[in-house]
Amino acid sequence: MYHNKQKKIAAISDLTGFGRCALSVTLPIVSHMKVQCCPMPTSIFSNHTAYPEYSFFDYTSQLPAYMAQWKKLNLKFEGILSGFLGSADQIGMVEEFITRFRTGRTKVIVDPVMGDHGKIYATYTKEMCDGMRNLVSLADIVTPNLTECCKLTDSSYKETGWKKKELLLMAEKIMAMGPEKMVITGIPQGNFIANFVCEKGKASRLFRTHRIGSDRFGTGDIFASIIAADAVNAVPFERSVKKASNFVKRCVARSNEMGIPRTDGVCFEEIIHTLRLN
């Protein structure tokens, strides 16, 4: 059976029923951009962990059989996108997935979801941090936020006052691990939020957008999903970063207008029709 007539992205992350994050964001975003999104759930949550309570199922034990069945189907992917991973075992399984499914036309995008605002998530161990560095080394594109970039490069975190040369030094350390392209997201600059873009063979660039309200859950997942779909659609990287940043900004603005609670993420459904395909 031939399954490979349409571009596909294997999206490896958790599935969260409520809260607009991870696969519940990636599926509609990637699909809208005319790429088939094939989810591989690492865990299943009733709602994300910022709520006081949630139900949780760890899918780790099911992943080997899941991958084996996809291999039997001879699935081939133009993109592999990894997001939140809950254990060192899962990070290792994603490495295995990349090794087994990567072809010469596959773009690997790693969103190293490790923490935010200078703090690494409580679930993250040293073993997981080391494993994430190994995973990043297999990526073509990485999309760390400022906290994650600092952790991956053993750099000191600060909330503000970042100079371009400091950002470039961290970016060069990460790109020396293997990636061809990267963007450091969510850099505070007064009334702006900046993204620092690096691509081998090109000058680094800093793009800014006006800050709108407080941070919201799931915006990083939207950003990485757009970057991944654009990568397999051969959209230039700088254009993709600008598009993702502007779309997230519009999503936040619309969510504020509608009074959506911060924990509920952003109501991207309201404006997904405005998301360009190129």
C-alpha positions in Angstrom: 0.0 0.0 0.0 1.3 3.4 -1.0 0.9 6.1 1.7 3.2 8.8 0.6 1.4 11.0 -2.0 1.0 13.9 0.5 3.6 15.6 2.6 3.6 14.3 6.2 4.9 15.4 9.6 5.3 13.0 12.5 4.4 15.0 15.5 5.7 13.5 18.8 4.4 15.1 22.0 1.7 14.8 24.6 -2.0 14.9 23.8 -3.9 17.3 26.1 -7.7 17.3 25.9 -8.2 20.8 27.3 -6.0 23.8 27.4 -4.8 24.3 23.8 -1.3 22.9 23.8 0.9 20.2 22.3 -0.8 17.9 19.8 -4.2 19.5 20.2 -2.5 22.7 18.7 -0.2 21.0 16.3 -2.8 18.9 14.6 -5.0 21.7 13.3 -2.1 24.1 12.6 -0.2 21.6 10.5 -3.3 20.4 8.7 -4.3 23.9 7.9 -1.0 24.4 6.2 -1.8 21.4 3.8 0.5 18.9 5.5 -0.8 15.6 6.9 -0.1 15.6 10.7 0.6 12.1 12.1 0.5 12.3 15.9 2.6 10.0 18.1 1.4 10.7 21.7 3.9 10.4 24.4 1.3 10.8 27.2 -2.3 11.7 27.5 -3.6 14.5 29.8 -7.2 15.5 30.5 -6.0 19.1 30.7 -2.5 20.6 31.0 -0.6 20.6 34.3 -1.1 24.3 35.1 -4.6 23.4 36.3 -4.8 22.3 40.0 -5.8 18.8 39.0 -5.5 16.6 35.9 -5.7 13.0 34.8 -2.6 11.5 33.1 -1.7 8.4 31.2 2.0 7.6 30.3 2.1 6.2 26.8 5.8 5.2 26.9 5.3 1.5 27.0 3.1 1.7 23.9 5.6 3.6 21.8 7.8 0.7 20.5 4.7 -1.1 19.0 3.4 2.2 17.7 6.7 2.9 15.8 7.0 -0.7 14.6 3.5 -0.6 13.0 4.3 2.7 11.3 7.5 1.0 9.9 5.4 -1.9 8.6 3.2 0.6 6.8 6.3 2.0 5.2 5.4 5.5 6.2 7.8 8.2 5.2 7.9 11.7 6.6 9.0 15.0 5.2 9.0 16.3 8.7 9.5 15.1 12.3 8.5 17.5 15.1 9.2 16.7 18.7 7.7 18.6 21.6 7.2 17.9 25.3 8.8 14.7 26.4 8.2 13.4 29.9 11.2 11.1 30.6 14.7 10.2 29.5 13.3 7.0 28.0 11.0 9.1 25.8 13.8 11.2 24.6 15.7 8.1 23.7 12.7 6.8 21.8 12.5 10.0 19.7 16.2 9.6 18.9 15.4 6.0 17.7 12.4 7.3 15.7 14.6 9.8 13.9 17.2 7.2 13.1 14.5 4.8 11.8 12.4 7.2 9.8 14.7 9.9 8.6 15.4 10.1 4.9 17.3 12.5 2.7 14.2 14.7 2.4 13.1 14.7 6.1 13.4 17.9 8.1 13.8 17.3 11.9 12.4 20.0 14.1 13.1 19.8 17.9 11.2 22.1 20.3 13.1 21.4 23.5 10.3 22.0 25.9 12.2 22.1 29.2 11.1 25.2 31.1 10.4 28.9 31.0 11.1 32.2 32.9 14.5 30.9 34.0 13.2 27.7 35.6 13.5 24.2 34.3 10.3 22.0 34.8 10.3 20.0 38.1 10.0 16.8 36.1 13.3 17.4 34.3 16.4 15.6 35.6 20.0 16.0 34.7 19.7 12.8 32.6 16.8 14.4 30.6 18.8 17.6 30.1 21.7 15.6 28.7 19.4 13.6 26.6 17.8 16.7 25.2 21.3 17.9 24.1 21.7 14.6 22.2 18.3 15.0 20.6 19.1 18.6 19.5 22.2 17.3 17.8 20.0 15.3 15.5 17.8 18.3 14.5 17.8 20.4 11.4 15.9 23.2 13.2 15.6 23.9 16.9 13.2 26.4 18.6 14.3 26.9 22.2 13.0 29.7 24.3 15.5 31.8 26.3 15.4 29.5 29.4 15.9 26.4 27.3 18.7 28.0 25.3 20.5 28.9 28.6 20.1 25.3 29.9 21.3 23.7 26.7 24.4 25.9 26.6 25.1 26.0 30.4 24.7 29.8 30.3 23.4 32.1 33.1 19.8 33.2 32.7 18.7 36.8 33.1 15.2 38.1 32.4 16.3 41.2 30.5 19.3 43.0 29.1 20.4 40.5 26.5 22.8 41.8 23.9 22.9 40.4 20.4 26.5 39.1 20.9 25.4 37.1 24.0 22.5 35.6 22.0 24.8 34.8 19.1 27.3 33.0 21.4 24.5 30.7 22.7 23.2 30.1 19.3 26.6 29.2 17.9 27.0 26.7 20.8 23.7 25.0 19.9 24.4 25.0 16.2 27.8 23.5 16.8 25.8 20.5 18.1 24.4 19.9 14.6 21.4 22.0 13.7 21.4 24.1 10.5 18.9 26.6 11.8 17.6 27.8 15.1 15.5 30.6 16.7 15.7 31.7 20.3 12.1 32.7 21.1 10.5 34.9 23.8 13.3 37.4 24.5 11.9 40.3 26.5 12.9 43.7 25.3 10.9 46.3 27.1 7.5 46.6 25.3 8.7 44.1 22.7 9.2 40.4 22.5 12.1 39.3 20.2 13.1 36.2 18.3 16.8 35.7 17.5 17.2 33.8 14.2 20.4 32.0 13.1 21.0 30.1 9.9 24.3 28.6 8.8 25.8 30.7 6.0 23.7 33.8 6.8 23.9 36.7 9.2 21.9 36.4 12.4 18.8 38.5 12.8 16.7 39.8 15.7 13.0 40.3 15.0 10.7 42.1 17.4 7.0 42.3 17.9 5.0 44.4 20.4 4.2 42.6 23.6 0.5 42.1 24.1 -0.7 41.2 27.6 0.8 38.3 29.7 2.2 35.0 28.5 -0.3 32.3 27.5 0.0 28.5 27.4 0.5 26.8 24.1 2.0 29.7 22.1 5.3 27.9 21.8 3.5 24.9 20.4 1.8 27.1 17.8 5.1 28.7 16.9 6.9 25.4 16.5 4.1 23.9 14.5 4.2 26.7 11.9 8.0 26.4 11.7 7.7 22.7 11.1 5.0 22.9 8.4 6.9 25.7 6.7 10.1 23.7 6.7 8.5 20.8 4.7 6.9 23.4 2.4 10.3 25.0 1.7 9.3 28.4 3.1 12.5 30.5 3.8 13.3 30.3 7.5 13.3 34.0 8.3 9.9 34.4 6.6 8.6 31.5 8.6 9.8 33.0 11.9 8.1 36.3 11.1 4.9 34.6 10.1 4.8 32.4 13.3 5.6 35.4 15.5 2.9 37.6 14.0 0.3 34.8 14.0 0.9 34.1 17.7 0.6 37.9 18.4 -2.7 38.0 16.7 -3.9 34.9 18.6 -3.0 36.5 21.9 -4.8 39.7 20.9 -8.0 37.9 19.9 -7.9 35.8 23.1 -7.6 39.0 25.2 -10.5 40.5 23.3 -12.6 37.5 24.1 -11.6 37.3 27.7 -10.2 33.8 27.4 -8.5 32.7 30.6 -4.7 32.5 30.4 -4.7 28.8 31.3 -7.0 28.1 28.3 -4.3 29.1 25.9 -5.1 31.1 22.8 -8.2 30.9 20.7 -6.3 30.3 17.4 -9.5 28.8 16.0 -10.9 32.3 15.6 -8.2 33.4 13.2 -6.6 30.3 11.7 -8.1 31.3 8.4 -5.6 34.2 8.3 -2.5 32.0 8.6 -0.7 32.1 5.3 0.6 29.0 3.6 3.8 30.6 2.2 
